[in-house]
Amino acid sequence: MKNNKKLLITVVAFIALIAVAGGLYHLLSSRYQMEILSTAPADPAGQGSSQESQPPLTAAPDFTMTDAEGKTVKLSDFFGKPIVVNFWASWCGPCRQEMPEFDKAYLEQGDEVTFLIINMTDGYQETLDNAKDFIRKQGYHFPVYYDTAQDAARVYGVTRLPATYFINEEGKLVAKAMGAISRATLQQGISMILPAK
């Protein structure tokens, strides 16, 4: 009888701990602000006055990755169109949480924006097989690339997942977000890299 009571108390405490952790994660992630790498607004009139006082945008560091067929490609191959770079892994809970929003954005804006959804494929914790299997089972539409040589992770200093970078059509870093992002934050980043109409 005492063992059953101890087990029940342990189970209830564990459930309460999970609920509190989930609530804290949701609260903290909802307060997350994207880091804007330059506050210089777009100047469609071409007057340039506001941009003179702002720091210039930095060129996005180039890296190599492989596509689904194993072909090596570079980030710079995609310059000329706005780019959303997202680093993820199938074992990463926050990555899984935000992926449906990336898929919706890709389906709606994939003609205007290049989505580079880059799997952190280390060959141990994350393999090509389990990453591809995860994408297939979830039915995502966006193209997935694989950082099998850890070149992208090294160049961008990715130490935590997910991580998202917003790059304009000229290949300049505009903003980044560390951790899971909402659809609103994703759209905010995309709006910052779309060319002015």
C-alpha positions as CSV (number, residue, x, y, z in Angstrom):
1,M,0.0,0.0,0.0
2,K,2.8,2.4,0.9
3,N,4.6,1.6,-2.3
4,N,1.5,2.4,-4.4
5,K,1.1,5.7,-2.5
6,K,4.8,6.6,-3.1
7,L,4.4,5.7,-6.8
8,L,1.3,7.8,-7.2
9,I,3.0,10.8,-5.5
10,T,6.0,10.4,-7.8
11,V,3.9,10.2,-10.9
12,V,1.8,13.3,-9.9
13,A,5.0,15.3,-9.1
14,F,6.6,14.3,-12.5
15,I,3.4,15.4,-14.4
16,A,3.4,18.7,-12.5
17,L,7.1,19.2,-13.3
18,I,6.5,18.6,-17.0
19,A,3.5,21.0,-17.0
20,V,5.5,23.8,-15.3
21,A,8.5,23.2,-17.7
22,G,6.2,23.4,-20.7
23,G,4.5,26.5,-19.5
24,L,7.8,28.2,-18.8
25,Y,9.2,27.2,-22.2
26,H,6.1,28.6,-23.9
27,L,6.2,31.8,-21.9
28,L,9.9,32.4,-22.6
29,S,9.8,31.5,-26.2
30,S,6.8,33.8,-26.8
31,R,8.9,36.7,-25.5
32,Y,11.8,35.9,-27.7
33,Q,12.8,38.8,-30.0
34,M,14.5,38.4,-33.3
35,E,17.9,40.0,-33.5
36,I,18.0,42.5,-36.3
37,L,21.5,42.8,-37.7
38,S,21.0,46.2,-39.2
39,T,18.3,48.7,-38.4
40,A,18.7,50.5,-41.7
41,P,15.3,50.6,-43.3
42,A,14.8,50.0,-47.0
43,D,14.9,53.3,-48.9
44,P,12.7,52.7,-52.0
45,A,13.1,56.4,-53.0
46,G,16.8,56.0,-53.3
47,Q,17.6,59.0,-51.2
48,G,20.0,57.1,-48.9
49,S,19.7,59.5,-46.0
50,S,18.6,57.0,-43.4
51,Q,21.2,54.4,-44.4
52,E,24.2,56.7,-44.0
53,S,23.8,56.7,-40.2
54,Q,23.3,52.9,-39.9
55,P,25.9,50.2,-39.9
56,P,26.1,48.4,-43.3
57,L,24.8,44.9,-43.6
58,T,27.4,42.1,-43.4
59,A,27.8,39.6,-46.2
60,A,26.4,36.2,-45.2
61,P,29.4,33.8,-44.8
62,D,29.4,31.1,-47.4
63,F,29.3,27.3,-46.6
64,T,28.7,24.0,-48.4
65,M,26.0,21.4,-47.8
66,T,24.5,18.5,-49.7
67,D,21.1,18.2,-51.2
68,A,18.7,15.2,-51.0
69,E,20.6,13.6,-53.9
70,G,24.0,14.0,-52.3
71,K,25.1,16.9,-54.6
72,T,27.3,19.5,-52.9
73,V,25.9,23.0,-53.1
74,K,26.9,26.4,-51.6
75,L,24.9,29.0,-49.9
76,S,26.1,31.5,-52.5
77,D,24.5,29.4,-55.2
78,F,21.2,30.8,-54.0
79,F,22.1,34.5,-53.8
80,G,19.9,36.7,-56.0
81,K,16.7,35.8,-54.1
82,P,15.9,36.3,-50.4
83,I,16.9,33.3,-48.3
84,V,15.7,31.8,-45.0
85,V,18.3,29.5,-43.5
86,N,17.0,27.2,-40.8
87,F,19.3,24.8,-38.9
88,W,17.5,21.8,-37.3
89,A,17.7,18.2,-36.2
90,S,15.0,15.5,-35.9
91,W,15.8,14.9,-32.2
92,C,15.2,18.6,-31.4
93,G,11.8,19.3,-29.8
94,P,11.7,23.0,-30.6
95,C,12.8,22.3,-34.2
96,R,9.8,19.9,-34.6
97,Q,7.5,22.6,-33.0
98,E,8.3,25.3,-35.6
99,M,8.6,23.1,-38.7
100,P,4.9,23.2,-39.7
101,E,5.2,27.0,-39.8
102,F,8.2,26.8,-42.1
103,D,6.3,24.4,-44.3
104,K,3.3,26.7,-44.6
105,A,5.5,29.7,-45.3
106,Y,7.4,27.6,-48.0
107,L,4.1,26.6,-49.7
108,E,2.9,30.2,-49.6
109,Q,6.1,32.1,-50.4
110,G,8.5,29.5,-52.0
111,D,8.4,31.4,-55.3
112,E,9.6,34.6,-53.7
113,V,11.9,33.3,-51.0
114,T,14.4,30.4,-51.0
115,F,14.1,28.2,-48.0
116,L,17.2,26.3,-47.0
117,I,16.2,23.9,-44.2
118,I,19.5,22.5,-43.1
119,N,19.8,19.3,-41.1
120,M,22.7,19.1,-38.7
121,T,23.8,15.7,-39.8
122,D,26.7,14.6,-37.6
123,G,26.4,10.9,-38.4
124,Y,26.0,10.0,-34.8
125,Q,23.1,11.7,-33.0
126,E,21.6,12.6,-36.4
127,T,22.1,10.5,-39.5
128,L,20.9,11.0,-43.1
129,D,18.6,8.1,-42.8
130,N,16.8,9.3,-39.7
131,A,16.6,12.9,-40.9
132,K,15.1,11.8,-44.3
133,D,12.8,9.4,-42.6
134,F,11.5,12.1,-40.3
135,I,10.8,14.5,-43.2
136,R,9.1,11.8,-45.2
137,K,6.8,10.7,-42.3
138,Q,5.9,14.4,-41.6
139,G,5.1,15.0,-45.2
140,Y,6.9,18.4,-45.4
141,H,7.3,20.0,-48.8
142,F,10.3,22.3,-48.3
143,P,13.7,21.2,-49.7
144,V,16.1,19.8,-47.0
145,Y,19.8,20.1,-47.1
146,Y,22.4,18.2,-45.0
147,D,25.4,19.6,-43.2
148,T,27.3,16.3,-43.2
149,A,30.7,18.0,-43.0
150,Q,29.5,20.5,-40.3
151,D,30.7,23.3,-42.5
152,A,27.6,25.4,-42.1
153,A,27.4,24.8,-38.3
154,R,31.1,25.9,-37.9
155,V,30.8,28.9,-40.2
156,Y,27.7,30.2,-38.4
157,G,28.8,29.1,-34.9
158,V,25.6,27.1,-34.4
159,T,25.7,25.6,-30.9
160,R,22.0,25.4,-30.2
161,L,19.0,24.4,-32.3
162,P,16.9,25.6,-34.0
163,A,18.6,28.7,-35.5
164,T,17.2,30.8,-38.3
165,Y,19.0,33.4,-40.4
166,F,17.3,35.9,-42.9
167,I,19.5,36.9,-45.9
168,N,18.5,39.4,-48.5
169,E,18.8,38.9,-52.3
170,E,22.2,40.5,-52.2
171,G,23.5,37.9,-49.9
172,K,23.6,40.1,-46.8
173,L,22.6,39.0,-43.3
174,V,19.6,41.0,-42.1
175,A,18.3,39.2,-39.0
176,K,18.7,36.0,-37.0
177,A,16.6,34.1,-34.4
178,M,17.9,31.5,-31.9
179,G,15.3,29.0,-30.7
180,A,11.9,28.1,-32.0
181,I,10.1,30.9,-33.7
182,S,6.4,31.6,-34.2
183,R,4.7,32.1,-37.6
184,A,4.6,35.9,-36.8
185,T,8.3,36.0,-36.2
186,L,9.0,34.0,-39.3
187,Q,6.9,36.4,-41.3
188,Q,8.6,39.4,-39.7
189,G,11.9,38.1,-40.8
190,I,10.7,37.3,-44.3
191,S,9.2,40.8,-44.7
192,M,12.6,42.2,-43.8
193,I,14.4,40.4,-46.7
194,L,11.8,40.8,-49.4
195,P,12.7,43.5,-51.9
196,A,10.7,46.7,-51.7
197,K,7.9,46.9,-54.3
